[in-house]
Amino acid sequence: MTETLNRVSLIEECYLRFLGRFSDLPRRDYFLASSLDAAAIIGAFSGCDECRRLDAVVEDVRRQLAPYRDKRKLLLFGAYGNGNLGDRIMPGIIATWIEAQAEDCVCFALSCIAETDYPFAAGRKLSSTLESANARVLALFDGLIIGGGGIFAWPHR
């Protein structure tokens, strides 16, 4: 029983560290049923396609953040560019207000709507991909503001 719990803990920790998310049961059960030892499980995670894609996204975001080393970085997350004027201009207005109130802050935006366009400062809009909303990416920011743009409305829930 203890060995199974240790394997579950190892698998869950690998998901969080390498993939920045909790496990999905079919994949976790696959690792539990396998005869892989701890090193092989860690190797499977660190070398998987999802991990490589996420590593690339993290590096892209780091490059976007690099010019702002001396500032606190806030991420605005919402359903921006949702097809109406309010959802289109909301992140820019929020960022302008925050940056006017706190000169040591710089805002970045991420929409939960894939392939949408909305006006925002050049180089400070993250790509709207599933990987961009990952815990490893979010950890690069000093703060997160969630909301706006109908994020809690259908079909964005």
Secondary structure, DSSP 4 states (H G I P E B T S, - for coil): -HHHHHHHHHHHHHIIIIISSPPPHHHHHHHHHS---HHHHHHHHHTSHHHHHHHHHHHHHHHHHGGGTTSEEEEEEE--SSSSHHHHHHHHHHHHHHHHH-TTEEEEEEESSTT------TT-B---SGGGGSHHHHTTSSEEEE--SSTTSTT--
